């Protein structure tokens, strides 16, 4: 039991002290994502070297009629 806690604490310390790569944001990117029942398009705009603003628009297809809105 003590071994499990020791390993857990060791992994927590290593993950906190580990350094990741330097992140950088590209100027702007466009993309399309598809799924089984939908299609989405997105654009990311660089605000600073570390922050990007993402706008996304998409369409989901309802599998059953009236699943999003009540029938009229």
PDB file of N, CA, C, O and CB in Angstrom:
ATOM      1  N   UNK A   1       0.827  -1.189   0.000  1.00  0.00           N
ATOM      2  CA  UNK A   1       0.000   0.000   0.000  1.00  0.00           C
ATOM      3  C   UNK A   1       0.874   1.255   0.000  1.00  0.00           C
ATOM      4  O   UNK A   1       0.582   2.225  -0.700  1.00  0.00           O
ATOM      5  CB  UNK A   1      -0.942  -0.003   1.210  1.00  0.00           C
ATOM      6  N   UNK A   2       1.943   1.226   0.789  1.00  0.00           N
ATOM      7  CA  UNK A   2       2.841   2.383   0.846  1.00  0.00           C
ATOM      8  C   UNK A   2       3.539   2.589  -0.495  1.00  0.00           C
ATOM      9  O   UNK A   2       3.829   3.720  -0.884  1.00  0.00           O
ATOM     10  CB  UNK A   2       3.883   2.204   1.966  1.00  0.00           C
ATOM     11  N   UNK A   3       3.809   1.482  -1.202  1.00  0.00           N
ATOM     12  CA  UNK A   3       4.473   1.590  -2.490  1.00  0.00           C
ATOM     13  C   UNK A   3       3.610   2.341  -3.497  1.00  0.00           C
ATOM     14  O   UNK A   3       4.121   3.136  -4.287  1.00  0.00           O
ATOM     15  CB  UNK A   3       4.815   0.208  -3.021  1.00  0.00           C
ATOM     16  N   UNK A   4       2.296   2.089  -3.470  1.00  0.00           N
ATOM     17  CA  UNK A   4       1.382   2.774  -4.386  1.00  0.00           C
ATOM     18  C   UNK A   4       1.382   4.274  -4.128  1.00  0.00           C
ATOM     19  O   UNK A   4       1.413   5.068  -5.069  1.00  0.00           O
ATOM     20  CB  UNK A   4      -0.042   2.215  -4.247  1.00  0.00           C
ATOM     21  N   UNK A   5       1.348   4.667  -2.854  1.00  0.00           N
ATOM     22  CA  UNK A   5       1.345   6.092  -2.520  1.00  0.00           C
ATOM     23  C   UNK A   5       2.670   6.743  -2.883  1.00  0.00           C
ATOM     24  O   UNK A   5       2.695   7.886  -3.338  1.00  0.00           O
ATOM     25  CB  UNK A   5       1.054   6.292  -1.034  1.00  0.00           C
ATOM     26  N   UNK A   6       3.762   6.033  -2.688  1.00  0.00           N
ATOM     27  CA  UNK A   6       5.071   6.564  -3.038  1.00  0.00           C
ATOM     28  C   UNK A   6       5.166   6.800  -4.542  1.00  0.00           C
ATOM     29  O   UNK A   6       5.666   7.835  -4.981  1.00  0.00           O
ATOM     30  CB  UNK A   6       6.181   5.610  -2.575  1.00  0.00           C
ATOM     31  N   UNK A   7       4.688   5.844  -5.327  1.00  0.00           N
ATOM     32  CA  UNK A   7       4.709   5.997  -6.786  1.00  0.00           C
ATOM     33  C   UNK A   7       3.802   7.135  -7.220  1.00  0.00           C
ATOM     34  O   UNK A   7       4.161   7.903  -8.112  1.00  0.00           O
ATOM     35  CB  UNK A   7       4.283   4.691  -7.476  1.00  0.00           C
ATOM     36  N   UNK A   8       2.634   7.257  -6.606  1.00  0.00           N
ATOM     37  CA  UNK A   8       1.703   8.331  -6.943  1.00  0.00           C
ATOM     38  C   UNK A   8       2.304   9.698  -6.633  1.00  0.00           C
ATOM     39  O   UNK A   8       2.200  10.617  -7.445  1.00  0.00           O
ATOM     40  CB  UNK A   8       0.387   8.151  -6.186  1.00  0.00           C
ATOM     41  N   UNK A   9       2.928   9.838  -5.469  1.00  0.00           N
ATOM     42  CA  UNK A   9       3.567  11.110  -5.092  1.00  0.00           C
ATOM     43  C   UNK A   9       4.735  11.402  -6.019  1.00  0.00           C
ATOM     44  O   UNK A   9       4.922  12.548  -6.427  1.00  0.00           O
ATOM     45  CB  UNK A   9       4.050  11.074  -3.621  1.00  0.00           C
ATOM     46  N   UNK A  10       5.515  10.401  -6.356  1.00  0.00           N
ATOM     47  CA  UNK A  10       6.648  10.589  -7.262  1.00  0.00           C
ATOM     48  C   UNK A  10       6.184  11.048  -8.639  1.00  0.00           C
ATOM     49  O   UNK A  10       6.778  11.957  -9.218  1.00  0.00           O
ATOM     50  CB  UNK A  10       7.451   9.295  -7.386  1.00  0.00           C
ATOM     51  N   UNK A  11       5.138  10.435  -9.165  1.00  0.00           N
ATOM     52  CA  UNK A  11       4.598  10.860 -10.461  1.00  0.00           C
ATOM     53  C   UNK A  11       4.045  12.279 -10.404  1.00  0.00           C
ATOM     54  O   UNK A  11       4.204  13.039 -11.360  1.00  0.00           O
ATOM     55  CB  UNK A  11       3.505   9.899 -10.918  1.00  0.00           C
ATOM     56  N   UNK A  12       3.403  12.647  -9.309  1.00  0.00           N
ATOM     57  CA  UNK A  12       2.874  14.003  -9.164  1.00  0.00           C
ATOM     58  C   UNK A  12       4.004  15.027  -9.141  1.00  0.00           C
ATOM     59  O   UNK A  12       3.895  16.079  -9.770  1.00  0.00           O
ATOM     60  CB  UNK A  12       2.031  14.117  -7.887  1.00  0.00           C
ATOM     61  N   UNK A  13       5.083  14.734  -8.425  1.00  0.00           N
ATOM     62  CA  UNK A  13       6.222  15.659  -8.349  1.00  0.00           C
ATOM     63  C   UNK A  13       6.901  15.789  -9.699  1.00  0.00           C
ATOM     64  O   UNK A  13       7.264  16.892 -10.110  1.00  0.00           O
ATOM     65  CB  UNK A  13       7.237  15.188  -7.297  1.00  0.00           C
ATOM     66  N   UNK A  14       7.075  14.673 -10.393  1.00  0.00           N
ATOM     67  CA  UNK A  14       7.726  14.707 -11.705  1.00  0.00           C
ATOM     68  C   UNK A  14       6.872  15.478 -12.704  1.00  0.00           C
ATOM     69  O   UNK A  14       7.409  16.245 -13.502  1.00  0.00           O
ATOM     70  CB  UNK A  14       7.988  13.278 -12.220  1.00  0.00           C
ATOM     71  N   UNK A  15       5.566  15.292 -12.676  1.00  0.00           N
ATOM     72  CA  UNK A  15       4.713  15.986 -13.629  1.00  0.00           C
ATOM     73  C   UNK A  15       4.659  17.484 -13.358  1.00  0.00           C
ATOM     74  O   UNK A  15       4.508  18.266 -14.296  1.00  0.00           O
ATOM     75  CB  UNK A  15       3.316  15.405 -13.594  1.00  0.00           C
ATOM     76  N   UNK A  16       4.776  17.900 -12.118  1.00  0.00           N
ATOM     77  CA  UNK A  16       4.755  19.324 -11.788  1.00  0.00           C
ATOM     78  C   UNK A  16       6.070  19.983 -12.175  1.00  0.00           C
ATOM     79  O   UNK A  16       6.079  21.126 -12.632  1.00  0.00           O
ATOM     80  CB  UNK A  16       4.481  19.528 -10.293  1.00  0.00           C
ATOM     81  N   UNK A  17       7.169  19.280 -12.000  1.00  0.00           N
ATOM     82  CA  UNK A  17       8.475  19.881 -12.274  1.00  0.00           C
ATOM     83  C   UNK A  17       8.908  19.741 -13.727  1.00  0.00           C
ATOM     84  O   UNK A  17       9.888  20.368 -14.129  1.00  0.00           O
ATOM     85  CB  UNK A  17       9.513  19.263 -11.386  1.00  0.00           C
ATOM     86  N   UNK A  18       8.213  18.944 -14.523  1.00  0.00           N
ATOM     87  CA  UNK A  18       8.583  18.760 -15.929  1.00  0.00           C
ATOM     88  C   UNK A  18       8.267  20.026 -16.712  1.00  0.00           C
ATOM     89  O   UNK A  18       7.255  20.684 -16.466  1.00  0.00           O
ATOM     90  CB  UNK A  18       7.844  17.543 -16.543  1.00  0.00           C
ATOM     91  N   UNK A  19       9.134  20.358 -17.650  1.00  0.00           N
ATOM     92  CA  UNK A  19       8.938  21.538 -18.495  1.00  0.00           C
ATOM     93  C   UNK A  19       8.520  21.090 -19.887  1.00  0.00           C
ATOM     94  O   UNK A  19       9.135  20.203 -20.479  1.00  0.00           O
ATOM     95  CB  UNK A  19      10.231  22.404 -18.561  1.00  0.00           C
ATOM     96  N   UNK A  20       7.481  21.706 -20.392  1.00  0.00           N
ATOM     97  CA  UNK A  20       7.006  21.392 -21.738  1.00  0.00           C
ATOM     98  C   UNK A  20       7.736  22.271 -22.744  1.00  0.00           C
ATOM     99  O   UNK A  20       8.552  23.117 -22.379  1.00  0.00           O
ATOM    100  CB  UNK A  20       5.468  21.590 -21.848  1.00  0.00           C
ATOM    101  N   UNK A  21       7.429  22.056 -24.001  1.00  0.00           N
ATOM    102  CA  UNK A  21       8.011  22.867 -25.060  1.00  0.00           C
ATOM    103  C   UNK A  21       7.426  24.269 -25.004  1.00  0.00           C
ATOM    104  O   UNK A  21       6.346  24.481 -24.453  1.00  0.00           O
ATOM    105  CB  UNK A  21       7.766  22.227 -26.443  1.00  0.00           C
ATOM    106  N   UNK A  22       8.140  25.213 -25.571  1.00  0.00           N
ATOM    107  CA  UNK A  22       7.625  26.579 -25.655  1.00  0.00           C
ATOM    108  C   UNK A  22       6.498  26.616 -26.669  1.00  0.00           C
ATOM    109  O   UNK A  22       6.665  26.179 -27.808  1.00  0.00           O
ATOM    110  CB  UNK A  22       8.748  27.585 -26.041  1.00  0.00           C
ATOM    111  N   UNK A  23       5.358  27.133 -26.258  1.00  0.00           N
ATOM    112  CA  UNK A  23       4.198  27.204 -27.139  1.00  0.00           C
ATOM    113  C   UNK A  23       4.266  28.469 -27.985  1.00  0.00           C
ATOM    114  O   UNK A  23       4.681  29.527 -27.511  1.00  0.00           O
ATOM    115  CB  UNK A  23       2.888  27.166 -26.323  1.00  0.00           C
ATOM    116  N   UNK A  24       3.862  28.348 -29.211  1.00  0.00           N
ATOM    117  CA  UNK A  24       3.819  29.484 -30.116  1.00  0.00           C
ATOM    118  C   UNK A  24       2.570  29.348 -30.984  1.00  0.00           C
ATOM    119  O   UNK A  24       2.196  28.244 -31.380  1.00  0.00           O
ATOM    120  CB  UNK A  24       5.116  29.567 -30.991  1.00  0.00           C
ATOM    121  N   UNK A  25       1.938  30.468 -31.270  1.00  0.00           N
ATOM    122  CA  UNK A  25       0.713  30.473 -32.052  1.00  0.00           C
ATOM    123  C   UNK A  25       1.032  30.933 -33.474  1.00  0.00           C
ATOM    124  O   UNK A  25       1.761  31.905 -33.667  1.00  0.00           O
ATOM    125  CB  UNK A  25      -0.361  31.387 -31.399  1.00  0.00           C
ATOM    126  N   UNK A  26       0.484  30.233 -34.465  1.00  0.00           N
ATOM    127  CA  UNK A  26       0.666  30.635 -35.852  1.00  0.00           C
ATOM    128  C   UNK A  26      -0.174  31.874 -36.148  1.00  0.00           C
ATOM    129  O   UNK A  26      -1.033  32.243 -35.348  1.00  0.00           O
ATOM    130  CB  UNK A  26       0.292  29.483 -36.807  1.00  0.00           C
ATOM    131  N   UNK A  27       0.065  32.517 -37.283  1.00  0.00           N
ATOM    132  CA  UNK A  27      -0.661  33.743 -37.628  1.00  0.00           C
ATOM    133  C   UNK A  27      -2.157  33.497 -37.678  1.00  0.00           C
ATOM    134  O   UNK A  27      -2.897  34.108 -36.907  1.00  0.00           O
ATOM    135  CB  UNK A  27      -0.179  34.293 -38.971  1.00  0.00           C
ATOM    136  N   UNK A  28      -2.623  32.637 -38.546  1.00  0.00           N
ATOM    137  CA  UNK A  28      -4.036  32.279 -38.596  1.00  0.00           C
ATOM    138  C   UNK A  28      -4.170  30.930 -39.290  1.00  0.00           C
ATOM    139  O   UNK A  28      -3.396  30.594 -40.187  1.00  0.00           O
ATOM    140  CB  UNK A  28      -4.874  33.373 -39.330  1.00  0.00           C
ATOM    141  N   UNK A  29      -5.151  30.180 -38.863  1.00  0.00           N
ATOM    142  CA  UNK A  29      -5.374  28.867 -39.460  1.00  0.00           C
ATOM    143  C   UNK A  29      -6.858  28.691 -39.748  1.00  0.00           C
ATOM    144  O   UNK A  29      -7.709  29.262 -39.066  1.00  0.00           O
ATOM    145  CB  UNK A  29      -4.858  27.738 -38.530  1.00  0.00           C
ATOM    146  N   UNK A  30      -7.148  27.908 -40.749  1.00  0.00           N
ATOM    147  CA  UNK A  30      -8.508  27.543 -41.116  1.00  0.00           C
ATOM    148  C   UNK A  30      -8.615  26.033 -41.057  1.00  0.00           C
ATOM    149  O   UNK A  30      -7.616  25.330 -41.205  1.00  0.00           O
ATOM    150  CB  UNK A  30      -8.887  28.083 -42.531  1.00  0.00           C
ATOM    151  N   UNK A  31      -9.814  25.532 -40.843  1.00  0.00           N
ATOM    152  CA  UNK A  31      -9.968  24.092 -40.835  1.00  0.00           C
ATOM    153  C   UNK A  31     -11.411  23.667 -40.942  1.00  0.00           C
ATOM    154  O   UNK A  31     -12.336  24.445 -40.710  1.00  0.00           O
ATOM    155  CB  UNK A  31      -9.366  23.521 -39.600  1.00  0.00           C
ATOM    156  N   UNK A  32     -11.577  22.404 -41.301  1.00  0.00           N
ATOM    157  CA  UNK A  32     -12.902  21.792 -41.394  1.00  0.00           C
ATOM    158  C   UNK A  32     -12.865  20.504 -40.583  1.00  0.00           C
ATOM    159  O   UNK A  32     -11.909  19.733 -40.661  1.00  0.00           O
ATOM    160  CB  UNK A  32     -13.316  21.517 -42.892  1.00  0.00           C
ATOM    161  N   UNK A  33     -13.913  20.284 -39.809  1.00  0.00           N
ATOM    162  CA  UNK A  33     -14.044  19.054 -39.043  1.00  0.00           C
ATOM    163  C   UNK A  33     -15.335  18.372 -39.456  1.00  0.00           C
ATOM    164  O   UNK A  33     -16.374  19.018 -39.594  1.00  0.00           O
ATOM    165  CB  UNK A  33     -14.022  19.332 -37.511  1.00  0.00           C
ATOM    166  N   UNK A  34     -15.264  17.079 -39.650  1.00  0.00           N
ATOM    167  CA  UNK A  34     -16.460  16.335 -40.009  1.00  0.00           C
ATOM    168  C   UNK A  34     -16.698  15.235 -38.990  1.00  0.00           C
ATOM    169  O   UNK A  34     -15.771  14.723 -38.362  1.00  0.00           O
ATOM    170  CB  UNK A  34     -16.338  15.746 -41.426  1.00  0.00           C
ATOM    171  N   UNK A  35     -17.939  14.897 -38.849  1.00  0.00           N
ATOM    172  CA  UNK A  35     -18.326  13.815 -37.964  1.00  0.00           C
ATOM    173  C   UNK A  35     -19.348  12.951 -38.652  1.00  0.00           C
ATOM    174  O   UNK A  35     -19.619  13.128 -39.840  1.00  0.00           O
ATOM    175  CB  UNK A  35     -18.873  14.350 -36.641  1.00  0.00           C
ATOM    176  N   UNK A  36     -19.920  12.016 -37.919  1.00  0.00           N
ATOM    177  CA  UNK A  36     -20.910  11.117 -38.490  1.00  0.00           C
ATOM    178  C   UNK A  36     -22.155  11.891 -38.903  1.00  0.00           C
ATOM    179  O   UNK A  36     -22.722  11.632 -39.965  1.00  0.00           O
ATOM    180  CB  UNK A  36     -21.273  10.012 -37.492  1.00  0.00           C
ATOM    181  N   UNK A  37     -22.585  12.839 -38.075  1.00  0.00           N
ATOM    182  CA  UNK A  37     -23.816  13.586 -38.357  1.00  0.00           C
ATOM    183  C   UNK A  37     -23.604  15.091 -38.419  1.00  0.00           C
ATOM    184  O   UNK A  37     -24.549  15.841 -38.173  1.00  0.00           O
ATOM    185  CB  UNK A  37     -24.851  13.274 -37.312  1.00  0.00           C
ATOM    186  N   UNK A  38     -22.414  15.561 -38.733  1.00  0.00           N
ATOM    187  CA  UNK A  38     -22.224  16.996 -38.747  1.00  0.00           C
ATOM    188  C   UNK A  38     -20.996  17.447 -39.515  1.00  0.00           C
ATOM    189  O   UNK A  38     -20.155  16.647 -39.924  1.00  0.00           O
ATOM    190  CB  UNK A  38     -22.142  17.492 -37.363  1.00  0.00           C
ATOM    191  N   UNK A  39     -20.923  18.763 -39.696  1.00  0.00           N
ATOM    192  CA  UNK A  39     -19.813  19.398 -40.389  1.00  0.00           C
ATOM    193  C   UNK A  39     -19.561  20.743 -39.722  1.00  0.00           C
ATOM    194  O   UNK A  39     -20.506  21.499 -39.496  1.00  0.00           O
ATOM    195  CB  UNK A  39     -20.109  19.565 -41.920  1.00  0.00           C
ATOM    196  N   UNK A  40     -18.307  21.060 -39.402  1.00  0.00           N
ATOM    197  CA  UNK A  40     -17.959  22.302 -38.742  1.00  0.00           C
ATOM    198  C   UNK A  40     -16.759  22.925 -39.435  1.00  0.00           C
ATOM    199  O   UNK A  40     -15.881  22.220 -39.933  1.00  0.00           O
ATOM    200  CB  UNK A  40     -17.668  22.069 -37.250  1.00  0.00           C
ATOM    201  N   UNK A  41     -16.730  24.239 -39.464  1.00  0.00           N
ATOM    202  CA  UNK A  41     -15.589  24.983 -39.991  1.00  0.00           C
ATOM    203  C   UNK A  41     -15.102  25.927 -38.896  1.00  0.00           C
ATOM    204  O   UNK A  41     -15.906  26.471 -38.139  1.00  0.00           O
ATOM    205  CB  UNK A  41     -15.970  25.773 -41.300  1.00  0.00           C
ATOM    206  N   UNK A  42     -13.790  26.119 -38.811  1.00  0.00           N
ATOM    207  CA  UNK A  42     -13.250  26.999 -37.784  1.00  0.00           C
ATOM    208  C   UNK A  42     -12.111  27.841 -38.328  1.00  0.00           C
ATOM    209  O   UNK A  42     -11.487  27.511 -39.337  1.00  0.00           O
ATOM    210  CB  UNK A  42     -12.776  26.190 -36.586  1.00  0.00           C
ATOM    211  N   UNK A  43     -11.860  28.940 -37.625  1.00  0.00           N
ATOM    212  CA  UNK A  43     -10.742  29.824 -37.928  1.00  0.00           C
ATOM    213  C   UNK A  43     -10.124  30.263 -36.613  1.00  0.00           C
ATOM    214  O   UNK A  43     -10.835  30.630 -35.677  1.00  0.00           O
ATOM    215  CB  UNK A  43     -11.197  31.055 -38.779  1.00  0.00           C
ATOM    216  N   UNK A  44      -8.807  30.227 -36.541  1.00  0.00           N
ATOM    217  CA  UNK A  44      -8.089  30.704 -35.370  1.00  0.00           C
ATOM    218  C   UNK A  44      -7.250  31.907 -35.759  1.00  0.00           C
ATOM    219  O   UNK A  44      -6.545  31.883 -36.767  1.00  0.00           O
ATOM    220  CB  UNK A  44      -7.206  29.591 -34.766  1.00  0.00           C
ATOM    221  N   UNK A  45      -7.329  32.963 -34.952  1.00  0.00           N
ATOM    222  CA  UNK A  45      -6.607  34.198 -35.206  1.00  0.00           C
ATOM    223  C   UNK A  45      -5.647  34.438 -34.048  1.00  0.00           C
ATOM    224  O   UNK A  45      -6.029  34.304 -32.886  1.00  0.00           O
ATOM    225  CB  UNK A  45      -7.585  35.399 -35.387  1.00  0.00           C
ATOM    226  N   UNK A  46      -4.416  34.789 -34.357  1.00  0.00           N
ATOM    227  CA  UNK A  46      -3.395  35.037 -33.350  1.00  0.00           C
ATOM    228  C   UNK A  46      -3.644  36.370 -32.659  1.00  0.00           C
ATOM    229  O   UNK A  46      -3.726  37.408 -33.317  1.00  0.00           O
ATOM    230  CB  UNK A  46      -1.997  35.014 -33.981  1.00  0.00           C
ATOM    231  N   UNK A  47      -3.764  36.346 -31.325  1.00  0.00           N
ATOM    232  CA  UNK A  47      -3.885  37.569 -30.538  1.00  0.00           C
ATOM    233  C   UNK A  47      -2.548  37.949 -29.920  1.00  0.00           C
ATOM    234  O   UNK A  47      -2.213  39.131 -29.846  1.00  0.00           O
ATOM    235  CB  UNK A  47      -4.943  37.401 -29.445  1.00  0.00           C
ATOM    236  N   UNK A  48      -1.791  36.971 -29.483  1.00  0.00           N
ATOM    237  CA  UNK A  48      -0.428  37.169 -28.972  1.00  0.00           C
ATOM    238  C   UNK A  48       0.339  35.884 -29.249  1.00  0.00           C
ATOM    239  O   UNK A  48      -0.185  34.975 -29.894  1.00  0.00           O
ATOM    240  CB  UNK A  48      -0.419  37.528 -27.422  1.00  0.00           C
ATOM    241  N   UNK A  49       1.574  35.800 -28.769  1.00  0.00           N
ATOM    242  CA  UNK A  49       2.369  34.595 -29.006  1.00  0.00           C
ATOM    243  C   UNK A  49       1.811  33.367 -28.292  1.00  0.00           C
ATOM    244  O   UNK A  49       2.124  32.239 -28.674  1.00  0.00           O
ATOM    245  CB  UNK A  49       3.793  34.828 -28.566  1.00  0.00           C
ATOM    246  N   UNK A  50       0.993  33.569 -27.266  1.00  0.00           N
ATOM    247  CA  UNK A  50       0.488  32.457 -26.477  1.00  0.00           C
ATOM    248  C   UNK A  50      -1.026  32.311 -26.511  1.00  0.00           C
ATOM    249  O   UNK A  50      -1.553  31.329 -25.987  1.00  0.00           O
ATOM    250  CB  UNK A  50       0.930  32.608 -25.073  1.00  0.00           C
ATOM    251  N   UNK A  51      -1.744  33.261 -27.113  1.00  0.00           N
ATOM    252  CA  UNK A  51      -3.204  33.250 -27.090  1.00  0.00           C
ATOM    253  C   UNK A  51      -3.750  33.345 -28.507  1.00  0.00           C
ATOM    254  O   UNK A  51      -3.286  34.151 -29.314  1.00  0.00           O
ATOM    255  CB  UNK A  51      -3.746  34.406 -26.226  1.00  0.00           C
ATOM    256  N   UNK A  52      -4.749  32.504 -28.799  1.00  0.00           N
ATOM    257  CA  UNK A  52      -5.424  32.532 -30.093  1.00  0.00           C
ATOM    258  C   UNK A  52      -6.929  32.575 -29.853  1.00  0.00           C
ATOM    259  O   UNK A  52      -7.431  32.011 -28.881  1.00  0.00           O
ATOM    260  CB  UNK A  52      -5.031  31.295 -30.966  1.00  0.00           C
ATOM    261  N   UNK A  53      -7.634  33.246 -30.743  1.00  0.00           N
ATOM    262  CA  UNK A  53      -9.093  33.320 -30.686  1.00  0.00           C
ATOM    263  C   UNK A  53      -9.645  32.382 -31.751  1.00  0.00           C
ATOM    264  O   UNK A  53      -9.251  32.458 -32.914  1.00  0.00           O
ATOM    265  CB  UNK A  53      -9.608  34.793 -30.899  1.00  0.00           C
ATOM    266  N   UNK A  54     -10.561  31.496 -31.353  1.00  0.00           N
ATOM    267  CA  UNK A  54     -11.116  30.519 -32.286  1.00  0.00           C
ATOM    268  C   UNK A  54     -12.595  30.786 -32.495  1.00  0.00           C
ATOM    269  O   UNK A  54     -13.360  30.872 -31.535  1.00  0.00           O
ATOM    270  CB  UNK A  54     -10.896  29.084 -31.775  1.00  0.00           C
ATOM    271  N   UNK A  55     -12.997  30.916 -33.755  1.00  0.00           N
ATOM    272  CA  UNK A  55     -14.402  31.057 -34.127  1.00  0.00           C
ATOM    273  C   UNK A  55     -14.797  29.786 -34.864  1.00  0.00           C
ATOM    274  O   UNK A  55     -14.041  29.267 -35.686  1.00  0.00           O
ATOM    275  CB  UNK A  55     -14.650  32.342 -35.013  1.00  0.00           C
ATOM    276  N   UNK A  56     -15.995  29.292 -34.559  1.00  0.00           N
ATOM    277  CA  UNK A  56     -16.417  28.021 -35.132  1.00  0.00           C
ATOM    278  C   UNK A  56     -17.891  28.088 -35.506  1.00  0.00           C
ATOM    279  O   UNK A  56     -18.702  28.648 -34.769  1.00  0.00           O
ATOM    280  CB  UNK A  56     -16.158  26.863 -34.147  1.00  0.00           C
ATOM    281  N   UNK A  57     -18.230  27.516 -36.651  1.00  0.00           N
ATOM    282  CA  UNK A  57     -19.618  27.419 -37.083  1.00  0.00           C
ATOM    283  C   UNK A  57     -19.825  25.995 -37.605  1.00  0.00           C
ATOM    284  O   UNK A  57     -18.931  25.405 -38.212  1.00  0.00           O
ATOM    285  CB  UNK A  57     -19.966  28.504 -38.186  1.00  0.00           C
ATOM    286  N   UNK A  58     -21.013  25.462 -37.358  1.00  0.00           N
ATOM    287  CA  UNK A  58     -21.235  24.087 -37.784  1.00  0.00           C
ATOM    288  C   UNK A  58     -22.696  23.736 -37.889  1.00  0.00           C
ATOM    289  O   UNK A  58     -23.578  24.514 -37.525  1.00  0.00           O
ATOM    290  CB  UNK A  58     -20.569  23.146 -36.843  1.00  0.00           C
ATOM    291  N   UNK A  59     -22.928  22.548 -38.395  1.00  0.00           N
ATOM    292  CA  UNK A  59     -24.283  22.050 -38.586  1.00  0.00           C
ATOM    293  C   UNK A  59     -24.333  20.609 -38.094  1.00  0.00           C
ATOM    294  O   UNK A  59     -23.540  19.768 -38.517  1.00  0.00           O
ATOM    295  CB  UNK A  59     -24.722  22.152 -40.083  1.00  0.00           C
ATOM    296  N   UNK A  60     -25.281  20.336 -37.192  1.00  0.00           N
ATOM    297  CA  UNK A  60     -25.542  18.978 -36.737  1.00  0.00           C
ATOM    298  C   UNK A  60     -26.849  18.510 -37.350  1.00  0.00           C
ATOM    299  O   UNK A  60     -27.819  19.267 -37.398  1.00  0.00           O
ATOM    300  CB  UNK A  60     -25.593  18.899 -35.184  1.00  0.00           C
ATOM    301  N   UNK A  61     -26.885  17.297 -37.810  1.00  0.00           N
ATOM    302  CA  UNK A  61     -28.100  16.727 -38.375  1.00  0.00           C
ATOM    303  C   UNK A  61     -28.792  15.900 -37.300  1.00  0.00           C
ATOM    304  O   UNK A  61     -28.172  15.045 -36.666  1.00  0.00           O
ATOM    305  CB  UNK A  61     -27.787  15.861 -39.635  1.00  0.00           C
ATOM    306  N   UNK A  62     -30.080  16.162 -37.100  1.00  0.00           N
ATOM    307  CA  UNK A  62     -30.837  15.391 -36.123  1.00  0.00           C
ATOM    308  C   UNK A  62     -31.164  14.013 -36.676  1.00  0.00           C
ATOM    309  O   UNK A  62     -31.574  13.884 -37.829  1.00  0.00           O
ATOM    310  CB  UNK A  62     -32.123  16.128 -35.730  1.00  0.00           C
ATOM    311  N   UNK A  63     -30.987  12.992 -35.865  1.00  0.00           N
ATOM    312  CA  UNK A  63     -31.267  11.635 -36.299  1.00  0.00           C
ATOM    313  C   UNK A  63     -32.765  11.366 -36.318  1.00  0.00           C
ATOM    314  O   UNK A  63     -33.259  10.635 -37.177  1.00  0.00           O
ATOM    315  CB  UNK A  63     -30.563  10.634 -35.394  1.00  0.00           C
ATOM    316  N   UNK A  64     -33.489  11.958 -35.367  1.00  0.00           N
ATOM    317  CA  UNK A  64     -34.936  11.818 -35.304  1.00  0.00           C
ATOM    318  C   UNK A  64     -35.564  13.186 -35.493  1.00  0.00           C
ATOM    319  O   UNK A  64     -35.061  14.170 -34.952  1.00  0.00           O
ATOM    320  CB  UNK A  64     -35.383  11.181 -33.961  1.00  0.00           C
ATOM    321  N   UNK A  65     -36.637  13.272 -36.238  1.00  0.00           N
ATOM    322  CA  UNK A  65     -37.320  14.543 -36.433  1.00  0.00           C
ATOM    323  C   UNK A  65     -37.837  15.096 -35.131  1.00  0.00           C
ATOM    324  O   UNK A  65     -38.420  14.360 -34.335  1.00  0.00           O
ATOM    325  CB  UNK A  65     -38.456  14.389 -37.411  1.00  0.00           C
ATOM    326  N   UNK A  66     -37.635  16.394 -34.891  1.00  0.00           N
ATOM    327  CA  UNK A  66     -38.111  17.024 -33.655  1.00  0.00           C
ATOM    328  C   UNK A  66     -37.206  16.788 -32.463  1.00  0.00           C
ATOM    329  O   UNK A  66     -37.626  17.025 -31.330  1.00  0.00           O
ATOM    330  CB  UNK A  66     -39.476  16.527 -33.332  1.00  0.00           C
ATOM    331  N   UNK A  67     -35.966  16.327 -32.677  1.00  0.00           N
ATOM    332  CA  UNK A  67     -35.094  16.076 -31.550  1.00  0.00           C
ATOM    333  C   UNK A  67     -34.534  17.377 -30.963  1.00  0.00           C
ATOM    334  O   UNK A  67     -34.189  17.415 -29.782  1.00  0.00           O
ATOM    335  CB  UNK A  67     -33.962  15.162 -31.970  1.00  0.00           C
ATOM    336  N   UNK A  68     -34.438  18.448 -31.772  1.00  0.00           N
ATOM    337  CA  UNK A  68     -33.937  19.713 -31.265  1.00  0.00           C
ATOM    338  C   UNK A  68     -35.080  20.691 -30.970  1.00  0.00           C
ATOM    339  O   UNK A  68     -35.022  21.443 -29.997  1.00  0.00           O
ATOM    340  CB  UNK A  68     -32.964  20.327 -32.264  1.00  0.00           C
ATOM    341  N   UNK A  69     -36.105  20.676 -31.802  1.00  0.00           N
ATOM    342  CA  UNK A  69     -37.248  21.588 -31.657  1.00  0.00           C
ATOM    343  C   UNK A  69     -38.531  20.767 -31.602  1.00  0.00           C
ATOM    344  O   UNK A  69     -38.621  19.714 -32.233  1.00  0.00           O
ATOM    345  CB  UNK A  69     -37.301  22.622 -32.834  1.00  0.00           C
ATOM    346  N   UNK A  70     -39.514  21.237 -30.860  1.00  0.00           N
ATOM    347  CA  UNK A  70     -40.773  20.489 -30.831  1.00  0.00           C
ATOM    348  C   UNK A  70     -41.471  20.554 -32.193  1.00  0.00           C
ATOM    349  O   UNK A  70     -41.351  21.534 -32.928  1.00  0.00           O
ATOM    350  CB  UNK A  70     -41.704  21.039 -29.727  1.00  0.00           C
ATOM    351  N   UNK A  71     -42.199  19.487 -32.504  1.00  0.00           N
ATOM    352  CA  UNK A  71     -42.915  19.455 -33.780  1.00  0.00           C
ATOM    353  C   UNK A  71     -44.055  20.460 -33.746  1.00  0.00           C
ATOM    354  O   UNK A  71     -44.681  20.657 -32.705  1.00  0.00           O
ATOM    355  CB  UNK A  71     -43.452  18.031 -34.082  1.00  0.00           C
ATOM    356  N   UNK A  72     -44.325  21.093 -34.874  1.00  0.00           N
ATOM    357  CA  UNK A  72     -45.431  22.066 -34.935  1.00  0.00           C
ATOM    358  C   UNK A  72     -46.478  21.621 -35.934  1.00  0.00           C
ATOM    359  O   UNK A  72     -47.482  22.309 -36.124  1.00  0.00           O
ATOM    360  CB  UNK A  72     -44.910  23.465 -35.310  1.00  0.00           C
TER     361      UNK A  72
END
